[in-house]
Amino acid sequence: MQVTFKLFATLGDYLPPGARFNQIELEVPEGTTVQTVIDHHQLPPKLVHLVLVNGVFVPPSERAWRALAPGDVLAVWPPIAGG
């Protein structure tokens, strides 16, 4: 099944070369979880802060079992400081 994977800010460096607009289309098996995609791209846990699937927040406690569905958009942001 196909899903869209978006990484924002400094996490964009973890996308493969040729990724456009900080996103890639992934072909993943049914039952793939949010955490499986994050782990596959070797994102440092301390940089995985805000995780959304189709614009809905996925808390850390749900990422290991939250399965993706065809057409889902998985977006990840690092911690952002401001002032």
FIVEX-339944 format. One record per atom (N, C-alpha, C, O, CB): residue number from 0; y, z, x; residue in three letters. Coordinates in Angstrom, 1 decimal, decimal comma, always signed. Glycine has a CB too. Example, Ala and Ser with C-alpha at 12.3 -4.5 7.8 and 13.67 -1.06 7.14 Angstrom:
FIVEX-339944
(r 0; (-5,7; +7,8; +13,2); "ALA")
(r 0; (-4,5; +7,8; +12,3); "ALA")
(r 0; (-3,3; +7,8; +13,2); "ALA")
(r 0; (-3,3; +8,5; +14,2); "ALA")
(r 0; (-4,5; +9,0; +11,3); "ALA")
(r 1; (-2,2; +7,1; +12,8); "SER")
(r 1; (-1,1; +7,1; +13,7); "SER")
(r 1; (+0,0; +7,9; +12,9); "SER")
(r 1; (+1,1; +8,0; +13,4); "SER")
(r 1; (-0,6; +5,7; +14,1); "SER")
END
This chain:
FIVEX-339944
(r 0; (-1,2; +0,0; +0,9); "MET")
(r 0; (+0,0; +0,0; +0,0); "MET")
(r 0; (+1,2; +0,0; +0,9); "MET")
(r 0; (+1,2; +0,4; +2,1); "MET")
(r 0; (+0,0; +1,2; -1,0); "MET")
(r 1; (+2,3; -0,4; +0,4); "GLN")
(r 1; (+3,5; -0,5; +1,2); "GLN")
(r 1; (+4,5; +0,5; +0,7); "GLN")
(r 1; (+4,8; +0,8; -0,5); "GLN")
(r 1; (+4,2; -1,9; +1,0); "GLN")
(r 2; (+5,2; +1,2; +1,7); "VAL")
(r 2; (+6,2; +2,1; +1,5); "VAL")
(r 2; (+7,4; +1,8; +2,5); "VAL")
(r 2; (+7,2; +1,2; +3,5); "VAL")
(r 2; (+5,7; +3,6; +1,7); "VAL")
(r 3; (+8,6; +2,3; +2,2); "THR")
(r 3; (+9,7; +2,1; +3,1); "THR")
(r 3; (+9,9; +3,5; +3,7); "THR")
(r 3; (+9,9; +4,5; +3,1); "THR")
(r 3; (+11,0; +1,7; +2,3); "THR")
(r 4; (+10,2; +3,4; +5,1); "PHE")
(r 4; (+10,4; +4,6; +5,9); "PHE")
(r 4; (+11,8; +4,5; +6,5); "PHE")
(r 4; (+12,1; +3,5; +7,2); "PHE")
(r 4; (+9,3; +4,8; +7,0); "PHE")
(r 5; (+12,7; +5,4; +6,2); "LYS")
(r 5; (+14,0; +5,4; +6,7); "LYS")
(r 5; (+14,3; +6,7; +7,5); "LYS")
(r 5; (+13,9; +7,8; +7,1); "LYS")
(r 5; (+15,1; +5,4; +5,5); "LYS")
(r 6; (+14,9; +6,5; +8,7); "LEU")
(r 6; (+15,3; +7,6; +9,5); "LEU")
(r 6; (+16,8; +7,5; +9,8); "LEU")
(r 6; (+17,3; +6,4; +10,1); "LEU")
(r 6; (+14,5; +7,5; +10,9); "LEU")
(r 7; (+17,5; +8,6; +9,7); "PHE")
(r 7; (+18,9; +8,6; +9,8); "PHE")
(r 7; (+19,4; +9,3; +11,0); "PHE")
(r 7; (+18,7; +10,1; +11,6); "PHE")
(r 7; (+19,5; +9,3; +8,6); "PHE")
(r 8; (+20,6; +9,0; +11,4); "ALA")
(r 8; (+21,3; +9,6; +12,6); "ALA")
(r 8; (+20,4; +9,4; +13,8); "ALA")
(r 8; (+19,9; +8,3; +14,0); "ALA")
(r 8; (+21,6; +11,1; +12,4); "ALA")
(r 9; (+20,3; +10,4; +14,6); "THR")
(r 9; (+19,5; +10,3; +15,9); "THR")
(r 9; (+18,0; +10,0; +15,7); "THR")
(r 9; (+17,4; +9,5; +16,7); "THR")
(r 9; (+19,7; +11,5; +16,7); "THR")
(r 10; (+17,5; +10,2; +14,5); "LEU")
(r 10; (+16,1; +9,9; +14,3); "LEU")
(r 10; (+15,8; +8,4; +14,3); "LEU")
(r 10; (+14,6; +8,0; +14,5); "LEU")
(r 10; (+15,6; +10,5; +13,0); "LEU")
(r 11; (+16,8; +7,6; +14,1); "GLY")
(r 11; (+16,6; +6,2; +14,2); "GLY")
(r 11; (+16,0; +5,7; +15,5); "GLY")
(r 11; (+15,4; +4,6; +15,5); "GLY")
(r 11; (+17,9; +5,5; +14,0); "GLY")
(r 12; (+16,1; +6,5; +16,5); "ASP")
(r 12; (+15,5; +6,1; +17,8); "ASP")
(r 12; (+14,0; +6,1; +17,8); "ASP")
(r 12; (+13,4; +5,6; +18,7); "ASP")
(r 12; (+16,0; +7,0; +18,9); "ASP")
(r 13; (+13,4; +6,8; +16,8); "TYR")
(r 13; (+12,0; +6,9; +16,7); "TYR")
(r 13; (+11,4; +5,7; +15,9); "TYR")
(r 13; (+10,1; +5,6; +15,8); "TYR")
(r 13; (+11,6; +8,2; +16,0); "TYR")
(r 14; (+12,2; +4,8; +15,4); "LEU")
(r 14; (+11,7; +3,6; +14,7); "LEU")
(r 14; (+11,3; +2,6; +15,8); "LEU")
(r 14; (+11,9; +2,6; +16,9); "LEU")
(r 14; (+12,7; +3,0; +13,7); "LEU")
(r 15; (+10,4; +1,7; +15,5); "PRO")
(r 15; (+10,0; +0,7; +16,5); "PRO")
(r 15; (+11,1; -0,3; +16,7); "PRO")
(r 15; (+12,0; -0,5; +15,9); "PRO")
(r 15; (+8,7; +0,0; +16,0); "PRO")
(r 16; (+11,1; -1,0; +17,9); "PRO")
(r 16; (+12,1; -2,0; +18,1); "PRO")
(r 16; (+12,1; -3,0; +17,0); "PRO")
(r 16; (+11,0; -3,4; +16,5); "PRO")
(r 16; (+11,8; -2,7; +19,5); "PRO")
(r 17; (+13,2; -3,5; +16,7); "GLY")
(r 17; (+13,3; -4,5; +15,6); "GLY")
(r 17; (+13,6; -3,9; +14,3); "GLY")
(r 17; (+13,8; -4,7; +13,3); "GLY")
(r 17; (+12,1; -5,3; +15,6); "GLY")
(r 18; (+13,5; -2,6; +14,1); "ALA")
(r 18; (+13,8; -2,0; +12,8); "ALA")
(r 18; (+15,3; -2,4; +12,4); "ALA")
(r 18; (+16,2; -2,3; +13,3); "ALA")
(r 18; (+13,6; -0,5; +12,8); "ALA")
(r 19; (+15,5; -2,7; +11,2); "ARG")
(r 19; (+16,8; -3,0; +10,7); "ARG")
(r 19; (+17,3; -2,0; +9,7); "ARG")
(r 19; (+16,6; -1,6; +8,9); "ARG")
(r 19; (+16,9; -4,5; +10,1); "ARG")
(r 20; (+18,6; -1,7; +9,8); "PHE")
(r 20; (+19,2; -0,8; +8,9); "PHE")
(r 20; (+18,5; +0,6; +8,9); "PHE")
(r 20; (+18,4; +1,2; +7,8); "PHE")
(r 20; (+19,3; -1,4; +7,5); "PHE")
(r 21; (+18,0; +1,0; +10,0); "ASN")
(r 21; (+17,3; +2,3; +10,2); "ASN")
(r 21; (+16,1; +2,5; +9,2); "ASN")
(r 21; (+15,8; +3,6; +8,8); "ASN")
(r 21; (+18,3; +3,4; +9,9); "ASN")
(r 22; (+15,4; +1,4; +8,9); "GLN")
(r 22; (+14,3; +1,5; +8,1); "GLN")
(r 22; (+13,2; +0,4; +8,4); "GLN")
(r 22; (+13,5; -0,6; +9,0); "GLN")
(r 22; (+14,7; +1,3; +6,6); "GLN")
(r 23; (+12,0; +0,7; +8,1); "ILE")
(r 23; (+10,9; -0,2; +8,2); "ILE")
(r 23; (+10,0; -0,2; +7,0); "ILE")
(r 23; (+10,0; +0,8; +6,3); "ILE")
(r 23; (+10,1; +0,1; +9,5); "ILE")
(r 24; (+9,3; -1,2; +6,8); "GLU")
(r 24; (+8,3; -1,3; +5,8); "GLU")
(r 24; (+6,9; -0,9; +6,4); "GLU")
(r 24; (+6,6; -1,5; +7,4); "GLU")
(r 24; (+8,2; -2,7; +5,0); "GLU")
(r 25; (+6,2; +0,0; +5,8); "LEU")
(r 25; (+4,9; +0,4; +6,4); "LEU")
(r 25; (+3,8; +0,0; +5,4); "LEU")
(r 25; (+4,0; +0,1; +4,2); "LEU")
(r 25; (+4,9; +1,9; +6,7); "LEU")
(r 26; (+2,7; -0,4; +6,0); "GLU")
(r 26; (+1,5; -0,5; +5,2); "GLU")
(r 26; (+0,6; +0,7; +5,5); "GLU")
(r 26; (+0,2; +0,9; +6,7); "GLU")
(r 26; (+0,7; -1,9; +5,6); "GLU")
(r 27; (+0,4; +1,5; +4,5); "VAL")
(r 27; (-0,4; +2,7; +4,7); "VAL")
(r 27; (-1,5; +2,8; +3,7); "VAL")
(r 27; (-1,4; +2,2; +2,6); "VAL")
(r 27; (+0,5; +4,0; +4,6); "VAL")
(r 28; (-2,6; +3,5; +4,0); "PRO")
(r 28; (-3,7; +3,7; +3,1); "PRO")
(r 28; (-3,3; +4,6; +1,9); "PRO")
(r 28; (-2,4; +5,4; +2,0); "PRO")
(r 28; (-4,9; +4,3; +3,7); "PRO")
(r 29; (-3,9; +4,3; +0,7); "GLU")
(r 29; (-3,7; +5,2; -0,4); "GLU")
(r 29; (-4,0; +6,6; +0,0); "GLU")
(r 29; (-4,9; +6,9; +0,8); "GLU")
(r 29; (-4,5; +4,8; -1,6); "GLU")
(r 30; (-3,2; +7,6; -0,5); "GLY")
(r 30; (-3,4; +9,0; -0,2); "GLY")
(r 30; (-2,7; +9,5; +1,0); "GLY")
(r 30; (-2,7; +10,7; +1,4); "GLY")
(r 30; (-4,9; +9,3; +0,0); "GLY")
(r 31; (-2,0; +8,6; +1,7); "THR")
(r 31; (-1,2; +9,0; +2,9); "THR")
(r 31; (-0,1; +9,9; +2,5); "THR")
(r 31; (+0,6; +9,7; +1,4); "THR")
(r 31; (-0,5; +7,7; +3,6); "THR")
(r 32; (+0,0; +11,0; +3,2); "THR")
(r 32; (+1,0; +12,0; +2,9); "THR")
(r 32; (+2,3; +11,8; +3,6); "THR")
(r 32; (+2,4; +11,1; +4,6); "THR")
(r 32; (+0,4; +13,4; +3,2); "THR")
(r 33; (+3,3; +12,5; +3,2); "VAL")
(r 33; (+4,6; +12,5; +3,8); "VAL")
(r 33; (+4,5; +13,0; +5,3); "VAL")
(r 33; (+5,0; +12,3; +6,2); "VAL")
(r 33; (+5,6; +13,5; +3,1); "VAL")
(r 34; (+3,7; +14,1; +5,5); "GLN")
(r 34; (+3,6; +14,6; +6,9); "GLN")
(r 34; (+2,8; +13,6; +7,8); "GLN")
(r 34; (+3,1; +13,6; +9,0); "GLN")
(r 34; (+2,8; +15,9; +6,8); "GLN")
(r 35; (+1,8; +12,9; +7,2); "THR")
(r 35; (+1,1; +11,9; +8,0); "THR")
(r 35; (+2,0; +10,9; +8,6); "THR")
(r 35; (+1,9; +10,5; +9,8); "THR")
(r 35; (+0,0; +11,2; +7,2); "THR")
(r 36; (+3,0; +10,4; +7,8); "VAL")
(r 36; (+3,9; +9,4; +8,3); "VAL")
(r 36; (+4,8; +10,0; +9,3); "VAL")
(r 36; (+5,1; +9,4; +10,4); "VAL")
(r 36; (+4,8; +8,8; +7,1); "VAL")
(r 37; (+5,3; +11,2; +9,1); "ILE")
(r 37; (+6,2; +11,9; +10,0); "ILE")
(r 37; (+5,5; +12,1; +11,4); "ILE")
(r 37; (+6,0; +11,8; +12,4); "ILE")
(r 37; (+6,7; +13,3; +9,5); "ILE")
(r 38; (+4,2; +12,6; +11,3); "ASP")
(r 38; (+3,4; +12,8; +12,5); "ASP")
(r 38; (+3,1; +11,5; +13,3); "ASP")
(r 38; (+3,2; +11,5; +14,5); "ASP")
(r 38; (+2,1; +13,5; +12,2); "ASP")
(r 39; (+2,8; +10,5; +12,5); "HIS")
(r 39; (+2,5; +9,2; +13,1); "HIS")
(r 39; (+3,6; +8,6; +14,0); "HIS")
(r 39; (+3,4; +8,0; +15,0); "HIS")
(r 39; (+2,1; +8,1; +12,1); "HIS")
(r 40; (+4,9; +8,9; +13,6); "HIS")
(r 40; (+6,0; +8,4; +14,3); "HIS")
(r 40; (+6,5; +9,5; +15,3); "HIS")
(r 40; (+7,6; +9,3; +15,9); "HIS")
(r 40; (+7,2; +8,1; +13,3); "HIS")
(r 41; (+5,8; +10,5; +15,5); "GLN")
(r 41; (+6,0; +11,5; +16,5); "GLN")
(r 41; (+7,4; +12,1; +16,4); "GLN")
(r 41; (+8,1; +12,3; +17,5); "GLN")
(r 41; (+5,8; +10,9; +17,9); "GLN")
(r 42; (+7,9; +12,4; +15,2); "LEU")
(r 42; (+9,2; +13,0; +15,0); "LEU")
(r 42; (+9,1; +14,5; +15,4); "LEU")
(r 42; (+8,2; +15,2; +14,9); "LEU")
(r 42; (+9,7; +12,9; +13,6); "LEU")
(r 43; (+10,0; +15,0; +16,3); "PRO")
(r 43; (+9,9; +16,4; +16,6); "PRO")
(r 43; (+10,2; +17,3; +15,4); "PRO")
(r 43; (+11,2; +17,1; +14,7); "PRO")
(r 43; (+11,0; +16,7; +17,7); "PRO")
(r 44; (+9,3; +18,3; +15,1); "PRO")
(r 44; (+9,5; +19,1; +13,9); "PRO")
(r 44; (+10,8; +19,7; +13,8); "PRO")
(r 44; (+11,4; +19,8; +12,7); "PRO")
(r 44; (+8,4; +20,2; +13,9); "PRO")
(r 45; (+11,5; +20,1; +14,9); "LYS")
(r 45; (+12,8; +20,7; +14,8); "LYS")
(r 45; (+13,9; +19,7; +14,4); "LYS")
(r 45; (+15,0; +20,2; +14,0); "LYS")
(r 45; (+13,2; +21,4; +16,2); "LYS")
(r 46; (+13,6; +18,4; +14,4); "LEU")
(r 46; (+14,5; +17,4; +14,0); "LEU")
(r 46; (+14,3; +16,9; +12,6); "LEU")
(r 46; (+15,1; +16,2; +12,0); "LEU")
(r 46; (+14,5; +16,3; +15,0); "LEU")
(r 47; (+13,2; +17,3; +12,0); "VAL")
(r 47; (+12,9; +16,9; +10,6); "VAL")
(r 47; (+13,4; +18,0; +9,7); "VAL")
(r 47; (+12,8; +19,0; +9,5); "VAL")
(r 47; (+11,3; +16,7; +10,4); "VAL")
(r 48; (+14,6; +17,7; +9,1); "HIS")
(r 48; (+15,3; +18,7; +8,3); "HIS")
(r 48; (+15,2; +18,4; +6,8); "HIS")
(r 48; (+14,6; +19,1; +6,1); "HIS")
(r 48; (+16,7; +18,8; +8,8); "HIS")
(r 49; (+15,8; +17,3; +6,5); "LEU")
(r 49; (+15,9; +16,9; +5,1); "LEU")
(r 49; (+15,0; +15,7; +4,8); "LEU")
(r 49; (+15,1; +14,7; +5,5); "LEU")
(r 49; (+17,4; +16,5; +4,6); "LEU")
(r 50; (+14,0; +15,9; +3,9); "VAL")
(r 50; (+13,0; +14,9; +3,7); "VAL")
(r 50; (+13,1; +14,6; +2,2); "VAL")
(r 50; (+13,0; +15,5; +1,3); "VAL")
(r 50; (+11,6; +15,3; +4,1); "VAL")
(r 51; (+13,2; +13,3; +1,8); "LEU")
(r 51; (+13,3; +12,9; +0,5); "LEU")
(r 51; (+12,3; +11,8; +0,2); "LEU")
(r 51; (+12,1; +10,9; +1,1); "LEU")
(r 51; (+14,7; +12,4; +0,1); "LEU")
(r 52; (+11,7; +11,8; -1,0); "VAL")
(r 52; (+10,9; +10,7; -1,4); "VAL")
(r 52; (+11,5; +10,2; -2,7); "VAL")
(r 52; (+11,6; +10,9; -3,7); "VAL")
(r 52; (+9,4; +11,1; -1,7); "VAL")
(r 53; (+12,0; +8,9; -2,7); "ASN")
(r 53; (+12,7; +8,3; -3,8); "ASN")
(r 53; (+13,9; +9,2; -4,2); "ASN")
(r 53; (+14,2; +9,3; -5,4); "ASN")
(r 53; (+11,8; +8,1; -5,0); "ASN")
(r 54; (+14,6; +9,8; -3,2); "GLY")
(r 54; (+15,8; +10,5; -3,5); "GLY")
(r 54; (+15,5; +12,0; -4,0); "GLY")
(r 54; (+16,5; +12,7; -4,3); "GLY")
(r 54; (+16,6; +9,9; -4,5); "GLY")
(r 55; (+14,3; +12,4; -4,0); "VAL")
(r 55; (+13,9; +13,8; -4,4); "VAL")
(r 55; (+13,5; +14,6; -3,2); "VAL")
(r 55; (+12,6; +14,1; -2,4); "VAL")
(r 55; (+12,8; +13,7; -5,5); "VAL")
(r 56; (+14,1; +15,7; -3,0); "PHE")
(r 56; (+13,8; +16,6; -1,9); "PHE")
(r 56; (+12,3; +17,0; -1,9); "PHE")
(r 56; (+11,8; +17,4; -2,9); "PHE")
(r 56; (+14,7; +17,8; -1,9); "PHE")
(r 57; (+11,7; +16,9; -0,7); "VAL")
(r 57; (+10,3; +17,4; -0,5); "VAL")
(r 57; (+10,4; +18,6; +0,5); "VAL")
(r 57; (+10,7; +18,4; +1,6); "VAL")
(r 57; (+9,4; +16,3; +0,1); "VAL")
(r 58; (+10,2; +19,8; +0,0); "PRO")
(r 58; (+10,3; +21,0; +0,8); "PRO")
(r 58; (+9,2; +21,0; +1,9); "PRO")
(r 58; (+8,1; +20,4; +1,7); "PRO")
(r 58; (+10,2; +22,3; +0,0); "PRO")
(r 59; (+9,4; +21,7; +3,0); "PRO")
(r 59; (+8,4; +21,7; +4,1); "PRO")
(r 59; (+7,0; +22,1; +3,6); "PRO")
(r 59; (+6,0; +21,6; +4,1); "PRO")
(r 59; (+8,8; +22,7; +5,2); "PRO")
(r 60; (+6,9; +23,0; +2,7); "SER")
(r 60; (+5,6; +23,5; +2,2); "SER")
(r 60; (+4,8; +22,5; +1,4); "SER")
(r 60; (+3,6; +22,7; +1,2); "SER")
(r 60; (+5,9; +24,7; +1,3); "SER")
(r 61; (+5,5; +21,4; +1,0); "GLU")
(r 61; (+4,8; +20,3; +0,2); "GLU")
(r 61; (+4,5; +19,1; +1,0); "GLU")
(r 61; (+3,8; +18,2; +0,5); "GLU")
(r 61; (+5,6; +20,0; -1,0); "GLU")
(r 62; (+5,0; +19,0; +2,2); "ARG")
(r 62; (+4,9; +17,7; +3,0); "ARG")
(r 62; (+3,5; +17,4; +3,4); "ARG")
(r 62; (+3,2; +16,2; +3,5); "ARG")
(r 62; (+5,8; +17,8; +4,2); "ARG")
(r 63; (+2,7; +18,4; +3,6); "ALA")
(r 63; (+1,3; +18,1; +4,1); "ALA")
(r 63; (+0,4; +17,6; +3,0); "ALA")
(r 63; (-0,6; +16,9; +3,3); "ALA")
(r 63; (+0,7; +19,4; +4,7); "ALA")
(r 64; (+0,8; +17,8; +1,7); "TRP")
(r 64; (-0,1; +17,4; +0,6); "TRP")
(r 64; (+0,6; +16,4; -0,3); "TRP")
(r 64; (-0,1; +15,8; -1,2); "TRP")
(r 64; (-0,6; +18,6; -0,1); "TRP")
(r 65; (+1,9; +16,2; -0,2); "ARG")
(r 65; (+2,6; +15,3; -1,1); "ARG")
(r 65; (+2,2; +13,8; -0,7); "ARG")
(r 65; (+2,7; +13,3; +0,3); "ARG")
(r 65; (+4,1; +15,5; -1,0); "ARG")
(r 66; (+1,4; +13,2; -1,5); "ALA")
(r 66; (+0,9; +11,8; -1,3); "ALA")
(r 66; (+2,0; +10,8; -1,7); "ALA")
(r 66; (+2,7; +11,0; -2,6); "ALA")
(r 66; (-0,4; +11,5; -2,0); "ALA")
(r 67; (+2,1; +9,8; -0,9); "LEU")
(r 67; (+3,0; +8,7; -1,2); "LEU")
(r 67; (+2,3; +7,7; -2,2); "LEU")
(r 67; (+1,1; +7,6; -2,2); "LEU")
(r 67; (+3,5; +8,0; +0,1); "LEU")
(r 68; (+3,1; +7,0; -2,9); "ALA")
(r 68; (+2,7; +6,0; -3,9); "ALA")
(r 68; (+3,2; +4,6; -3,5); "ALA")
(r 68; (+4,2; +4,5; -2,8); "ALA")
(r 68; (+3,0; +6,3; -5,3); "ALA")
(r 69; (+2,6; +3,5; -3,9); "PRO")
(r 69; (+3,1; +2,2; -3,6); "PRO")
(r 69; (+4,6; +2,1; -4,0); "PRO")
(r 69; (+5,0; +2,4; -5,1); "PRO")
(r 69; (+2,3; +1,1; -4,3); "PRO")
(r 70; (+5,4; +1,5; -3,0); "GLY")
(r 70; (+6,8; +1,3; -3,3); "GLY")
(r 70; (+7,7; +2,5; -3,0); "GLY")
(r 70; (+8,9; +2,4; -3,2); "GLY")
(r 70; (+7,0; +0,9; -4,7); "GLY")
(r 71; (+7,1; +3,7; -2,7); "ASP")
(r 71; (+8,0; +4,9; -2,4); "ASP")
(r 71; (+8,9; +4,6; -1,2); "ASP")
(r 71; (+8,6; +3,8; -0,3); "ASP")
(r 71; (+7,1; +6,1; -2,1); "ASP")
(r 72; (+10,0; +5,3; -1,2); "VAL")
(r 72; (+10,9; +5,3; -0,1); "VAL")
(r 72; (+11,0; +6,7; +0,5); "VAL")
(r 72; (+11,4; +7,7; -0,2); "VAL")
(r 72; (+12,4; +4,9; -0,5); "VAL")
(r 73; (+10,5; +6,9; +1,7); "LEU")
(r 73; (+10,5; +8,1; +2,4); "LEU")
(r 73; (+11,7; +8,1; +3,4); "LEU")
(r 73; (+11,8; +7,3; +4,3); "LEU")
(r 73; (+9,2; +8,4; +3,2); "LEU")
(r 74; (+12,6; +9,1; +3,2); "ALA")
(r 74; (+13,8; +9,2; +4,1); "ALA")
(r 74; (+13,9; +10,5; +4,8); "ALA")
(r 74; (+13,6; +11,6; +4,1); "ALA")
(r 74; (+15,1; +8,9; +3,2); "ALA")
(r 75; (+14,2; +10,5; +6,1); "VAL")
(r 75; (+14,3; +11,8; +6,8); "VAL")
(r 75; (+15,6; +11,8; +7,6); "VAL")
(r 75; (+16,0; +10,9; +8,2); "VAL")
(r 75; (+13,1; +11,8; +7,8); "VAL")
(r 76; (+16,2; +13,0; +7,5); "TRP")
(r 76; (+17,5; +13,3; +8,2); "TRP")
(r 76; (+17,3; +14,5; +9,2); "TRP")
(r 76; (+16,5; +15,4; +8,8); "TRP")
(r 76; (+18,6; +13,6; +7,2); "TRP")
(r 77; (+17,9; +14,5; +10,3); "PRO")
(r 77; (+17,9; +15,6; +11,2); "PRO")
(r 77; (+18,9; +16,7; +10,7); "PRO")
(r 77; (+19,7; +16,4; +9,8); "PRO")
(r 77; (+18,2; +15,2; +12,6); "PRO")
(r 78; (+18,9; +17,9; +11,3); "PRO")
(r 78; (+19,9; +18,8; +10,9); "PRO")
(r 78; (+21,3; +18,3; +11,3); "PRO")
(r 78; (+21,4; +17,6; +12,4); "PRO")
(r 78; (+19,7; +20,2; +11,6); "PRO")
(r 79; (+22,3; +18,5; +10,5); "ILE")
(r 79; (+23,6; +18,0; +10,8); "ILE")
(r 79; (+24,6; +19,1; +10,7); "ILE")
(r 79; (+24,6; +19,9; +9,8); "ILE")
(r 79; (+24,0; +16,9; +9,7); "ILE")
(r 80; (+25,4; +19,2; +11,8); "ALA")
(r 80; (+26,4; +20,3; +11,8); "ALA")
(r 80; (+27,8; +19,7; +11,6); "ALA")
(r 80; (+28,0; +18,5; +11,9); "ALA")
(r 80; (+26,3; +21,0; +13,2); "ALA")
(r 81; (+28,6; +20,4; +11,1); "GLY")
(r 81; (+30,0; +19,9; +10,8); "GLY")
(r 81; (+30,9; +21,1; +10,9); "GLY")
(r 81; (+30,6; +22,3; +11,0); "GLY")
(r 81; (+30,1; +19,2; +9,5); "GLY")
(r 82; (+32,2; +20,8; +10,8); "GLY")
(r 82; (+33,1; +21,9; +10,8); "GLY")
(r 82; (+34,5; +21,5; +10,5); "GLY")
(r 82; (+35,4; +22,4; +10,5); "GLY")
(r 82; (+33,1; +22,5; +12,2); "GLY")
END
